[in-house]
């Protein structure tokens, strides 16, 4: 019994997909409990779900079709509802709100879950685009791929606000996606002509969620494009019927072009990517704190290490045109960049200063592509 204020029937898979995205945005223990909730707004044959993080730095709005017997709006704990929807079999489920409780019913089954709801009026209003700015449209697949290439280099340190995230920059001719963290930097550029230059700095969590949202939308044909618009204090990423809003940061991303310009390297060696991964892993077994060495010589590239636990080395025949020297770095720094790439072979470009072992190491894929560039920069460690 009780007065009903919402009644819909929706495919379990669709509801699950909506809630998975909401859960990704909501924080575990928000300072304001209402922020742990997802708003479900059912009307006109559709369900719109909205969620945000604690300080509304990031919010999401998603839409999917459903049968609406009684339109209404309800606020319910996102993680709790998601966990219960997962327990229902594929097929239609029914959501009914009455007397401050939301019932989740499996149609054709006897399964039922009941959750308490919160007052929707207490939920903060979320950013909406005004529609006055024209968006930049690109392939969502290529943006996800670019984000994947640089994710390893994003700083995890929230205190270092100018590198805690990813830069997405359009300079008229190229689109650059860049991440850096003190000792490593990754930059991938794709040819992209646009009229107005645009610089975006997407904080770490939002950049990761953006990539996940694109990947979660892969199966939908209409989600092949993503629109990026800056509107007021927010940037909006719209892919099919999902919109992610991210607050513009007041800090500027670190000056990455300077770091790249300092790598005017001409000496290089070409080596198979999986071979090098294998050599680094082999050397790392005996490494102290993951610290390995690479010897650059005219015909041989050697990866080796020695520590109290013993020593380990591996050589590969190469052709190299620079100074003979040894470089020290961590196995993680080189494996991260090698694992982010998809190519068969890589070029290691090294400096030619008085002490090339202290010049940045530049890793590039060996590729025929002319419309894409990748630079992985690693700062070596002093031997």
DABELDA-V971211 format. One record per residue. N is the residue number from 1. BURIAL is 1 if it has 16 or more other C-alpha atoms within 10 Angstrom, else 0. Layout:
((N | BURIAL) (N | BURIAL))
This chain:
((1 | 0) (2 | 0) (3 | 0) (4 | 0) (5 | 1) (6 | 1) (7 | 1) (8 | 1) (9 | 1) (10 | 1) (11 | 1) (12 | 1) (13 | 1) (14 | 1) (15 | 1) (16 | 1) (17 | 0) (18 | 1) (19 | 1) (20 | 1) (21 | 1) (22 | 1) (23 | 1) (24 | 1) (25 | 1) (26 | 1) (27 | 1) (28 | 0) (29 | 0) (30 | 0) (31 | 0) (32 | 0) (33 | 0) (34 | 1) (35 | 1) (36 | 1) (37 | 1) (38 | 1) (39 | 1) (40 | 1) (41 | 1) (42 | 1) (43 | 1) (44 | 0) (45 | 0) (46 | 1) (47 | 1) (48 | 1) (49 | 1) (50 | 1) (51 | 1) (52 | 1) (53 | 1) (54 | 1) (55 | 0) (56 | 1) (57 | 1) (58 | 1) (59 | 1) (60 | 1) (61 | 1) (62 | 1) (63 | 1) (64 | 1) (65 | 1) (66 | 1) (67 | 1) (68 | 1) (69 | 0) (70 | 0) (71 | 1) (72 | 1) (73 | 1) (74 | 1) (75 | 1) (76 | 1) (77 | 1) (78 | 1) (79 | 1) (80 | 0) (81 | 1) (82 | 1) (83 | 0) (84 | 0) (85 | 1) (86 | 0) (87 | 0) (88 | 1) (89 | 1) (90 | 0) (91 | 0) (92 | 1) (93 | 1) (94 | 1) (95 | 1) (96 | 1) (97 | 1) (98 | 1) (99 | 0) (100 | 1) (101 | 1) (102 | 1) (103 | 1) (104 | 1) (105 | 1) (106 | 1) (107 | 1) (108 | 0) (109 | 0) (110 | 0) (111 | 0) (112 | 0) (113 | 0) (114 | 0) (115 | 1) (116 | 0) (117 | 1) (118 | 1) (119 | 0) (120 | 1) (121 | 0) (122 | 0) (123 | 1) (124 | 0) (125 | 0) (126 | 0) (127 | 1) (128 | 0) (129 | 0) (130 | 0) (131 | 0) (132 | 0) (133 | 0) (134 | 0) (135 | 1) (136 | 1) (137 | 0) (138 | 0) (139 | 0) (140 | 1) (141 | 1) (142 | 0) (143 | 1) (144 | 1) (145 | 0) (146 | 1) (147 | 1) (148 | 1) (149 | 1) (150 | 1) (151 | 1) (152 | 1) (153 | 1) (154 | 1) (155 | 1) (156 | 0) (157 | 0) (158 | 0) (159 | 0) (160 | 0) (161 | 1) (162 | 1) (163 | 1) (164 | 1) (165 | 1) (166 | 1) (167 | 1) (168 | 1) (169 | 1) (170 | 1) (171 | 0) (172 | 0) (173 | 0) (174 | 1) (175 | 1) (176 | 1) (177 | 1) (178 | 1) (179 | 1) (180 | 1) (181 | 1) (182 | 0) (183 | 0) (184 | 1) (185 | 1) (186 | 1) (187 | 1) (188 | 1) (189 | 1) (190 | 1) (191 | 0) (192 | 0) (193 | 0) (194 | 0) (195 | 0) (196 | 0) (197 | 0) (198 | 0) (199 | 0) (200 | 1) (201 | 1) (202 | 1) (203 | 1) (204 | 1) (205 | 1) (206 | 1) (207 | 1) (208 | 1) (209 | 1) (210 | 1) (211 | 1) (212 | 1) (213 | 1) (214 | 1) (215 | 0) (216 | 0) (217 | 1) (218 | 0) (219 | 0) (220 | 0) (221 | 0) (222 | 0) (223 | 1) (224 | 1) (225 | 1) (226 | 1) (227 | 1) (228 | 1) (229 | 1) (230 | 1) (231 | 1) (232 | 0) (233 | 0) (234 | 1) (235 | 1) (236 | 1) (237 | 1) (238 | 1) (239 | 1) (240 | 1) (241 | 0) (242 | 1) (243 | 1) (244 | 1) (245 | 1) (246 | 1) (247 | 1) (248 | 1) (249 | 1) (250 | 0) (251 | 0) (252 | 0) (253 | 1) (254 | 1) (255 | 0) (256 | 1) (257 | 0) (258 | 0) (259 | 0) (260 | 1) (261 | 0) (262 | 0) (263 | 1) (264 | 0) (265 | 1) (266 | 0) (267 | 0) (268 | 1) (269 | 1) (270 | 1) (271 | 1) (272 | 1) (273 | 1) (274 | 1) (275 | 0) (276 | 1) (277 | 1) (278 | 0) (279 | 1) (280 | 1) (281 | 1) (282 | 1) (283 | 1) (284 | 1) (285 | 1) (286 | 1) (287 | 1) (288 | 0) (289 | 0) (290 | 1) (291 | 1) (292 | 1) (293 | 1) (294 | 1) (295 | 1) (296 | 1) (297 | 1) (298 | 0) (299 | 0) (300 | 0) (301 | 1) (302 | 1) (303 | 1) (304 | 1) (305 | 1) (306 | 1) (307 | 0) (308 | 0) (309 | 0) (310 | 0) (311 | 0) (312 | 1) (313 | 1) (314 | 1) (315 | 0) (316 | 0) (317 | 0) (318 | 1) (319 | 0) (320 | 1) (321 | 0) (322 | 1) (323 | 1) (324 | 0) (325 | 0) (326 | 1) (327 | 1) (328 | 1) (329 | 1) (330 | 1) (331 | 1) (332 | 1) (333 | 1) (334 | 1) (335 | 1) (336 | 1) (337 | 1) (338 | 1) (339 | 0) (340 | 1) (341 | 1) (342 | 0) (343 | 0) (344 | 0) (345 | 1) (346 | 1) (347 | 1) (348 | 1) (349 | 1) (350 | 1) (351 | 1) (352 | 1) (353 | 0) (354 | 0) (355 | 0) (356 | 1) (357 | 1) (358 | 1) (359 | 1) (360 | 1) (361 | 1) (362 | 1) (363 | 1) (364 | 1) (365 | 1) (366 | 1) (367 | 0) (368 | 0) (369 | 0) (370 | 0) (371 | 0) (372 | 0) (373 | 1) (374 | 1) (375 | 1) (376 | 1) (377 | 1) (378 | 1) (379 | 1) (380 | 1) (381 | 1) (382 | 0) (383 | 0))
